[in-house]
Amino acid sequence: MKSRYIEIMDTTLRDGEQTSGVSFSASEKLTIAQILLQEVKVDRIEIASARVSEGEFQAVKQITTWAKTNGFLDKIEVLTFVDGDASINWMLQSGARVMNLLTKGSLNHLTHQLKKSPKEHFEDIRNVIELAESNGIDCNVYLEDWSNGMRSSQDFVFESLDFLVTQPIKRILLPDTLGILTPSESYTFVKAIVDRYPNHHFEFHAHNDYDLSVANVMEALRAGAHGLHLTVNGMGERTGNAPLASTIAVLNDLIPEYKTSVNERSLYTVSKLVETFSGIRIPSNKPIVGESVFTQTAGIHADGDKKNNLYFSKLMPERFGRQRLYALGKTSGKANIENNLRDLGIALTDADLKKVTERIIELGDRKESVTPEDLPYIISDVLASSAIEEKVVIVNYVLTHSKNLKPSATLQIKFGDEVFEENAQGDGQYDAFMNALKKIYSKKCINLPMLTDYTVRIPPGGKTDALCETIITWEINGKDVKTRGLDSDQTVSAIMATQKMLNLIGIPNQQELTPEITLLSAV
């Protein structure tokens, strides 16, 4: 089948900026415009509405100055209005040379908003187009509320089109202004127009109110639309517009007979840039650009990928400058963990891998955040723990910290079949815990080992819920012994490290270290 080129017009800087709470600065608009045209390589960008504000005017001037110098001026478009010479003069002063004229596409809008007859509206449009042409400005025309017009006043829509095709315009833009269309309507309405006017260029502008924008885009193209209007991250008024990244992926993979100029590898870059400038967070599961969309979570999926890429599809992350990840959590299997270990250059025996897997699942059950950067810490903790027989168990503890009061701890500990409970205060929560512990051991006439060093490590890039490794050095029988604890809470990780020390010295009244303990004591 012969391929058909589809023009892509990005309207993030105009329609996308109508997202509630979003206002790009002039420098931000310029940066986004440069990336869209130079790296993403869309065909055109719509950057503003005429006569909105002084700030908008200055932003357009900056963009048109840059675009003229770099040969992109004919790709810069501005929304204008049927307002005599007002929008035209604004265009001339800003340096823009392509206008998208907003006209009425439904009889309802014409009658109740403009309160004019079709003939009067057409005459006003003619005057603006003539003025634009005489000033060297190219003109495209929007039919606002066109989708409602096709539903309720088709005679008016075709009357408008019969007039517009006689005018010196380049493109006619068909917006689903309120995002009301179904895919079947998108096909039927666009096809009726393309078939009736085969020698003219029509573009489809989808909104996402029913979450149907990409499906509607596909049907509009199937019906013969020549171009699409899209926004980065699907930004736009209410629920937004058809998203750039998803639409391009659909075209490339599912409708390969349609070709565009868009560079897939730049879609994630521009997505993150717009996220930063707009302050509108991208949902983690948003197709193509969401943080988790190339992350396999289920162990069975990772196992299938390992054996024959069973859970791969055409949506390979490398296409978009990204990489596949394997999540670590309660649904992780050995394959997930093996994939992460391989990336870190770590190999474990099957027995050790099983222990590490069990620990990660345990952390996932507690809703702890586990990242690949945590793995070396988890391995160190698990493998060191497995070498120690647990005869001393910290059964329970309560730690308190209040303003202007000393921290306190209540501790319950079990030695074999004996359970002891004590409480104490200290300079900090861990100090209070240790003081309570010393009280219990003093009943057995035992002095605990001296703590000689206390180190806390958080994996690179760790957030507030990241795993925390506490390494405590103790002096036991004249030797330095290190024990580690791992938890998202620093004090808890210190307590875990302390429990390991208690098991190294054994149950009270058993003073001698075992050979295994002597081996572990080597630094």
PLY file of the C-alpha trace (Angstrom):
ply
format ascii 1.0
element vertex 523
property float x
property float y
property float z
element edge 522
property int vertex1
property int vertex2
end_header
0.00 0.00 0.00
1.27 3.46 -0.92
2.29 5.51 2.12
0.57 8.81 2.89
2.33 11.71 4.60
0.51 13.17 7.62
1.32 16.70 8.75
1.75 17.08 12.51
0.94 20.45 14.05
1.82 20.68 17.75
-0.34 23.10 19.71
1.17 22.67 23.19
2.10 26.34 23.39
-1.39 27.53 22.47
-4.10 24.95 23.19
-1.92 23.06 25.69
-1.31 26.22 27.69
-5.07 26.34 28.32
-4.49 23.55 30.84
-5.75 24.88 34.17
-2.95 26.55 36.13
-0.39 26.54 33.29
1.35 29.66 32.01
4.69 29.36 30.22
7.17 32.22 30.39
8.54 33.69 27.17
11.87 31.88 27.59
10.10 28.59 28.34
7.97 28.97 25.21
11.04 29.64 23.11
12.84 26.58 24.49
9.86 24.29 23.86
9.41 25.72 20.35
13.08 25.10 19.51
12.97 21.47 20.69
9.67 20.72 18.92
10.98 21.99 15.59
14.65 21.04 15.75
14.63 17.75 17.69
11.09 16.35 17.66
10.74 17.65 14.10
7.00 18.30 13.99
5.87 20.05 10.82
4.40 23.15 12.47
3.67 24.61 15.90
0.80 26.81 17.06
2.31 29.05 19.72
-0.29 31.56 20.92
-3.61 33.33 20.56
-3.48 36.89 19.21
-4.28 39.82 21.48
-4.22 37.83 24.74
-1.61 39.74 26.75
1.60 41.73 26.54
3.52 38.72 27.84
2.11 36.56 25.06
3.06 39.20 22.51
6.66 39.31 23.75
6.88 35.49 23.70
5.69 35.38 20.10
8.22 38.08 19.12
11.07 36.05 20.64
9.97 32.90 18.84
9.43 34.56 15.46
12.80 36.34 15.68
14.54 33.01 16.31
12.43 31.22 13.69
13.17 33.80 10.99
16.91 33.51 11.62
16.79 29.70 11.48
14.39 29.20 8.57
11.32 28.12 10.59
9.07 31.19 10.28
6.58 29.46 7.97
6.15 26.76 10.66
5.04 29.22 13.36
1.27 29.68 13.65
-0.98 31.92 15.77
-4.69 31.64 16.51
-6.51 34.77 15.29
-10.08 36.02 15.30
-12.66 37.47 12.94
-12.09 40.97 14.32
-11.41 43.23 11.36
-7.77 44.33 11.31
-7.05 43.88 15.06
-5.56 40.36 14.88
-3.80 41.16 11.60
-2.05 44.18 13.11
-1.05 42.09 16.15
0.41 39.46 13.80
2.40 42.05 11.86
3.84 43.62 15.00
4.80 40.23 16.48
6.52 39.05 13.31
4.25 36.01 12.78
3.27 35.14 9.22
0.80 32.21 9.49
-2.59 32.65 11.12
-5.20 30.08 12.10
-8.46 32.02 11.82
-11.15 30.96 14.29
-14.54 30.87 12.58
-17.83 29.28 13.64
-18.39 25.62 12.76
-21.87 25.18 14.24
-25.08 27.14 13.76
-25.55 27.08 17.53
-22.32 29.03 18.12
-23.03 31.44 15.28
-26.56 32.21 16.43
-26.01 32.52 20.16
-22.43 33.81 20.41
-22.08 36.08 17.39
-25.80 36.67 16.80
-25.16 36.89 13.06
-26.45 35.19 9.95
-24.22 32.85 7.94
-24.01 35.44 5.17
-22.83 38.15 7.58
-20.26 35.83 9.13
-18.90 34.78 5.74
-18.49 38.40 4.69
-16.55 39.20 7.87
-14.29 36.18 7.23
-13.71 37.26 3.63
-12.56 40.70 4.74
-10.07 39.30 7.27
-8.64 36.80 4.75
-8.25 39.53 2.11
-6.47 41.76 4.62
-4.16 38.91 5.66
-3.30 38.11 2.04
-2.56 41.74 1.25
-0.11 41.82 4.18
1.71 38.62 3.23
0.11 36.48 5.95
-0.86 32.88 5.11
-4.23 31.72 6.41
-5.63 28.45 7.74
-9.19 28.33 9.07
-10.65 26.62 12.16
-14.34 25.66 12.22
-14.95 26.03 15.97
-17.44 23.49 17.41
-17.33 21.64 14.09
-18.17 18.28 15.70
-21.40 19.63 17.19
-22.07 21.30 13.86
-21.85 17.94 12.05
-24.23 16.42 14.57
-26.88 19.13 14.61
-26.42 21.55 11.68
-24.65 19.80 8.80
-26.26 22.06 6.22
-24.54 25.04 7.86
-21.18 23.22 8.01
-21.30 22.44 4.29
-22.49 25.97 3.53
-19.42 27.25 5.39
-17.12 24.86 3.54
-18.63 25.77 0.18
-17.64 29.35 0.97
-14.19 28.60 2.43
-12.97 26.52 -0.52
-13.36 29.63 -2.67
-10.98 31.58 -0.46
-7.14 31.79 -0.64
-6.53 29.56 2.40
-4.06 26.68 2.81
-5.76 24.36 5.29
-9.17 23.81 6.90
-8.98 22.68 10.52
-11.73 20.46 11.94
-11.81 20.58 15.77
-13.79 18.32 18.06
-13.92 21.34 20.36
-15.73 19.67 23.25
-14.32 16.17 22.77
-17.76 14.67 22.07
-17.10 12.45 19.06
-17.07 8.68 18.93
-14.58 6.93 16.65
-17.34 6.00 14.19
-18.54 9.62 14.04
-14.97 10.84 13.54
-14.68 8.57 10.52
-18.11 9.37 9.09
-17.89 13.13 9.46
-14.32 13.49 8.16
-14.97 11.16 5.23
-18.07 13.09 4.19
-15.99 16.27 4.00
-12.90 14.80 2.33
-15.04 13.07 -0.30
-16.95 16.27 -1.04
-13.82 18.45 -1.28
-11.08 16.10 -2.57
-8.69 18.87 -3.60
-8.42 20.58 -0.22
-6.31 19.94 2.88
-8.21 19.01 6.07
-6.75 18.52 9.56
-8.33 16.91 12.62
-8.07 18.42 16.11
-9.15 15.97 18.84
-9.97 16.61 22.48
-9.99 13.86 25.10
-13.12 14.39 27.21
-14.23 10.77 26.81
-10.68 9.41 26.61
-11.24 8.71 22.91
-8.84 11.21 21.35
-6.31 8.71 19.98
-9.04 6.37 18.71
-10.73 9.35 17.02
-7.42 10.38 15.46
-6.99 6.92 13.95
-10.48 7.01 12.43
-10.06 10.55 11.10
-6.90 9.46 9.29
-8.64 6.36 7.93
-11.31 8.69 6.59
-8.71 10.75 4.74
-7.61 13.58 7.06
-4.31 15.11 5.91
-3.00 16.38 9.24
-3.36 16.15 13.01
-3.14 18.61 15.90
-1.46 17.15 19.00
0.02 18.33 22.31
2.93 17.16 24.46
1.60 15.02 27.34
-1.93 15.53 26.00
-2.10 18.97 27.64
-5.09 21.15 26.94
-8.31 22.56 28.31
-10.43 20.28 30.54
-9.14 16.74 29.89
-6.67 17.84 27.25
-5.93 17.08 23.60
-4.76 14.04 21.69
-1.25 13.30 23.06
1.75 13.59 20.76
3.75 10.57 21.97
0.90 8.04 21.99
-0.42 9.15 18.62
2.98 8.89 16.95
3.54 5.40 18.42
0.12 4.30 17.14
0.85 5.63 13.65
4.27 4.01 13.46
3.19 0.62 14.78
-0.48 0.15 13.93
-1.01 2.21 10.79
2.39 2.02 9.06
1.00 3.28 5.75
0.93 6.77 7.33
4.25 8.57 7.63
5.25 11.57 9.74
8.43 13.58 10.26
8.46 13.09 14.05
11.61 11.76 15.71
10.51 9.18 18.30
13.70 9.37 20.37
12.97 12.99 21.30
9.41 12.40 22.56
10.45 11.55 26.13
12.86 14.50 26.29
10.24 17.07 25.30
7.70 15.37 27.57
9.91 15.81 30.64
10.74 19.38 29.66
7.06 20.32 29.37
6.35 18.53 32.65
8.99 20.68 34.34
7.89 23.99 32.80
4.16 23.37 33.24
4.28 21.90 36.73
1.76 19.27 35.58
3.05 15.85 36.62
2.94 13.03 34.07
1.03 10.02 35.42
3.50 7.18 35.95
1.40 4.89 33.73
0.93 7.35 30.84
1.78 5.49 27.62
5.26 6.05 26.16
6.34 8.83 28.57
5.19 7.63 32.03
7.93 6.55 34.42
6.64 2.99 34.88
5.43 2.07 31.39
8.59 0.12 30.52
8.88 -1.53 33.92
7.99 -5.21 34.32
6.68 -5.89 37.81
5.38 -9.45 37.77
8.02 -12.12 38.17
6.41 -14.30 35.51
6.87 -11.51 32.95
10.55 -11.12 33.79
10.95 -14.89 33.52
9.30 -14.84 30.08
11.58 -12.03 28.92
14.60 -13.97 30.12
13.63 -17.09 28.19
12.54 -15.65 24.84
11.42 -12.02 25.22
7.89 -13.36 25.64
6.53 -10.11 27.05
8.14 -7.74 24.54
6.04 -5.83 22.01
6.80 -3.33 19.28
6.88 -0.67 21.99
10.54 -1.14 22.77
11.80 1.52 25.21
15.01 2.08 23.23
12.91 3.65 20.46
12.10 6.50 22.81
15.52 6.87 24.41
14.48 4.81 27.42
15.29 1.40 28.89
13.37 -1.59 30.23
13.36 -2.01 34.00
12.34 -4.85 36.30
10.59 -3.72 39.45
11.56 -5.01 42.86
8.71 -5.66 45.28
6.28 -8.24 46.59
5.46 -9.59 43.10
9.12 -9.93 42.16
10.38 -13.33 41.16
13.95 -14.50 40.83
13.99 -13.40 37.20
13.25 -9.75 38.12
16.07 -9.77 40.63
18.49 -11.60 38.32
17.90 -8.97 35.62
18.73 -6.18 38.06
21.76 -8.03 39.43
23.03 -8.58 35.90
22.87 -4.82 35.24
24.88 -4.27 38.43
27.41 -6.98 37.52
26.51 -9.13 40.54
26.11 -12.92 40.49
24.63 -15.00 43.35
24.22 -18.70 43.99
20.68 -20.07 43.74
20.51 -20.39 47.53
21.59 -16.80 48.12
19.30 -15.55 45.35
16.39 -17.24 47.08
17.20 -15.50 50.37
17.48 -12.10 48.67
14.19 -12.70 46.83
12.42 -13.50 50.10
13.76 -10.31 51.70
12.60 -8.14 48.78
9.13 -9.70 48.88
9.01 -9.03 52.63
9.89 -5.37 52.06
7.30 -5.13 49.28
4.60 -6.49 51.59
5.40 -3.62 53.95
5.01 -1.19 51.02
8.69 -0.30 51.22
10.21 1.29 48.11
12.88 -1.01 46.69
15.14 0.20 43.87
18.03 -1.41 41.97
20.37 0.86 43.95
19.15 -0.85 47.14
20.21 -4.32 45.97
23.83 -4.31 47.17
22.63 -3.20 50.62
19.95 -5.89 50.73
22.43 -8.56 49.66
24.91 -7.50 52.33
22.20 -7.48 54.98
20.62 -10.81 54.02
23.83 -12.78 53.58
25.33 -11.46 56.82
22.10 -12.23 58.70
21.92 -15.79 57.41
25.29 -16.56 59.04
23.97 -15.69 62.51
21.72 -18.00 64.51
18.93 -15.99 66.12
18.76 -16.92 69.83
18.14 -13.38 71.04
15.00 -11.72 69.64
13.87 -8.13 70.13
10.18 -8.90 70.45
8.80 -5.37 70.62
9.73 -1.79 71.30
8.13 1.65 71.55
10.17 4.75 70.80
8.96 8.26 71.66
10.28 11.69 70.81
8.56 14.85 72.03
9.50 18.52 72.06
11.18 19.60 75.31
11.08 16.02 76.67
13.86 13.46 76.63
13.35 10.62 74.10
12.32 7.33 75.70
12.15 3.67 74.77
10.27 0.67 76.11
11.83 -2.63 75.07
10.78 -6.27 75.21
13.46 -8.89 74.49
13.48 -12.67 74.50
16.39 -14.95 75.46
15.37 -18.47 74.52
12.18 -18.92 76.58
12.74 -15.90 78.87
11.14 -12.52 78.13
12.34 -9.26 79.72
10.94 -5.73 79.52
12.50 -2.40 80.44
12.21 1.30 79.63
14.70 4.15 79.69
15.39 7.66 78.47
18.31 8.89 76.40
19.72 11.71 74.31
18.05 10.25 71.23
15.69 7.42 70.41
18.48 4.94 69.72
20.34 6.03 72.84
17.16 5.46 74.88
16.80 2.03 73.26
20.39 1.13 74.19
19.88 2.33 77.78
16.82 0.09 78.13
18.82 -2.78 76.65
21.67 -2.20 79.11
19.19 -2.37 82.00
18.05 -5.81 80.85
21.60 -7.11 80.41
22.68 -5.67 83.75
20.20 -8.03 85.41
22.36 -10.81 83.99
25.48 -8.98 85.17
26.69 -8.55 81.61
28.22 -5.43 80.06
27.29 -4.94 76.42
30.07 -4.44 73.85
31.24 -0.89 73.35
29.87 0.90 70.25
32.90 2.37 68.50
31.45 3.58 65.20
28.01 4.27 63.73
27.58 4.86 59.99
24.43 5.47 57.96
24.26 5.01 54.17
21.45 5.69 51.74
21.63 4.37 48.15
22.43 6.98 45.46
19.34 8.91 44.41
17.49 7.73 47.52
14.28 9.56 48.42
12.71 10.03 51.85
11.29 6.50 51.71
14.52 4.91 50.49
16.11 2.01 52.31
18.67 3.06 54.90
21.67 0.93 55.87
23.13 1.41 59.35
26.56 -0.10 60.01
27.60 -0.28 63.66
31.09 -1.26 64.79
31.37 -2.96 68.19
34.40 -3.94 70.23
33.94 -7.63 71.11
36.76 -9.50 72.84
39.27 -6.90 71.70
38.22 -7.12 68.05
36.15 -4.80 65.87
32.93 -6.44 64.64
30.57 -4.75 62.18
26.84 -5.49 62.05
24.41 -4.09 59.52
20.70 -3.28 59.60
18.50 -2.33 56.65
15.16 -0.53 56.81
13.49 2.62 55.52
13.67 4.01 59.09
17.17 4.87 60.32
16.50 4.03 63.98
14.89 0.71 63.06
17.86 -0.22 60.89
20.14 0.55 63.86
18.03 -1.69 66.09
18.28 -4.50 63.52
22.05 -4.12 63.48
22.05 -4.24 67.27
20.03 -7.46 67.33
22.67 -9.07 65.14
25.33 -8.01 67.65
23.30 -9.54 70.50
23.15 -12.85 68.68
26.88 -12.72 68.03
27.60 -12.51 71.76
24.97 -15.16 72.46
22.39 -15.70 75.20
23.40 -14.13 78.54
25.36 -16.48 80.81
26.97 -18.03 77.69
30.10 -15.89 77.75
32.29 -17.66 75.23
32.15 -16.77 71.57
31.59 -19.64 69.18
34.13 -20.34 66.39
31.60 -18.92 63.89
31.48 -15.66 65.83
35.25 -15.44 65.87
35.21 -15.83 62.09
32.61 -13.10 61.68
34.62 -10.79 63.91
37.34 -10.30 61.33
37.20 -6.82 59.85
0 1
1 2
2 3
3 4
4 5
5 6
6 7
7 8
8 9
9 10
10 11
11 12
12 13
13 14
14 15
15 16
16 17
17 18
18 19
19 20
20 21
21 22
22 23
23 24
24 25
25 26
26 27
27 28
28 29
29 30
30 31
31 32
32 33
33 34
34 35
35 36
36 37
37 38
38 39
39 40
40 41
41 42
42 43
43 44
44 45
45 46
46 47
47 48
48 49
49 50
50 51
51 52
52 53
53 54
54 55
55 56
56 57
57 58
58 59
59 60
60 61
61 62
62 63
63 64
64 65
65 66
66 67
67 68
68 69
69 70
70 71
71 72
72 73
73 74
74 75
75 76
76 77
77 78
78 79
79 80
80 81
81 82
82 83
83 84
84 85
85 86
86 87
87 88
88 89
89 90
90 91
91 92
92 93
93 94
94 95
95 96
96 97
97 98
98 99
99 100
100 101
101 102
102 103
103 104
104 105
105 106
106 107
107 108
108 109
109 110
110 111
111 112
112 113
113 114
114 115
115 116
116 117
117 118
118 119
119 120
120 121
121 122
122 123
123 124
124 125
125 126
126 127
127 128
128 129
129 130
130 131
131 132
132 133
133 134
134 135
135 136
136 137
137 138
138 139
139 140
140 141
141 142
142 143
143 144
144 145
145 146
146 147
147 148
148 149
149 150
150 151
151 152
152 153
153 154
154 155
155 156
156 157
157 158
158 159
159 160
160 161
161 162
162 163
163 164
164 165
165 166
166 167
167 168
168 169
169 170
170 171
171 172
172 173
173 174
174 175
175 176
176 177
177 178
178 179
179 180
180 181
181 182
182 183
183 184
184 185
185 186
186 187
187 188
188 189
189 190
190 191
191 192
192 193
193 194
194 195
195 196
196 197
197 198
198 199
199 200
200 201
201 202
202 203
203 204
204 205
205 206
206 207
207 208
208 209
209 210
210 211
211 212
212 213
213 214
214 215
215 216
216 217
217 218
218 219
219 220
220 221
221 222
222 223
223 224
224 225
225 226
226 227
227 228
228 229
229 230
230 231
231 232
232 233
233 234
234 235
235 236
236 237
237 238
238 239
239 240
240 241
241 242
242 243
243 244
244 245
245 246
246 247
247 248
248 249
249 250
250 251
251 252
252 253
253 254
254 255
255 256
256 257
257 258
258 259
259 260
260 261
261 262
262 263
263 264
264 265
265 266
266 267
267 268
268 269
269 270
270 271
271 272
272 273
273 274
274 275
275 276
276 277
277 278
278 279
279 280
280 281
281 282
282 283
283 284
284 285
285 286
286 287
287 288
288 289
289 290
290 291
291 292
292 293
293 294
294 295
295 296
296 297
297 298
298 299
299 300
300 301
301 302
302 303
303 304
304 305
305 306
306 307
307 308
308 309
309 310
310 311
311 312
312 313
313 314
314 315
315 316
316 317
317 318
318 319
319 320
320 321
321 322
322 323
323 324
324 325
325 326
326 327
327 328
328 329
329 330
330 331
331 332
332 333
333 334
334 335
335 336
336 337
337 338
338 339
339 340
340 341
341 342
342 343
343 344
344 345
345 346
346 347
347 348
348 349
349 350
350 351
351 352
352 353
353 354
354 355
355 356
356 357
357 358
358 359
359 360
360 361
361 362
362 363
363 364
364 365
365 366
366 367
367 368
368 369
369 370
370 371
371 372
372 373
373 374
374 375
375 376
376 377
377 378
378 379
379 380
380 381
381 382
382 383
383 384
384 385
385 386
386 387
387 388
388 389
389 390
390 391
391 392
392 393
393 394
394 395
395 396
396 397
397 398
398 399
399 400
400 401
401 402
402 403
403 404
404 405
405 406
406 407
407 408
408 409
409 410
410 411
411 412
412 413
413 414
414 415
415 416
416 417
417 418
418 419
419 420
420 421
421 422
422 423
423 424
424 425
425 426
426 427
427 428
428 429
429 430
430 431
431 432
432 433
433 434
434 435
435 436
436 437
437 438
438 439
439 440
440 441
441 442
442 443
443 444
444 445
445 446
446 447
447 448
448 449
449 450
450 451
451 452
452 453
453 454
454 455
455 456
456 457
457 458
458 459
459 460
460 461
461 462
462 463
463 464
464 465
465 466
466 467
467 468
468 469
469 470
470 471
471 472
472 473
473 474
474 475
475 476
476 477
477 478
478 479
479 480
480 481
481 482
482 483
483 484
484 485
485 486
486 487
487 488
488 489
489 490
490 491
491 492
492 493
493 494
494 495
495 496
496 497
497 498
498 499
499 500
500 501
501 502
502 503
503 504
504 505
505 506
506 507
507 508
508 509
509 510
510 511
511 512
512 513
513 514
514 515
515 516
516 517
517 518
518 519
519 520
520 521
521 522
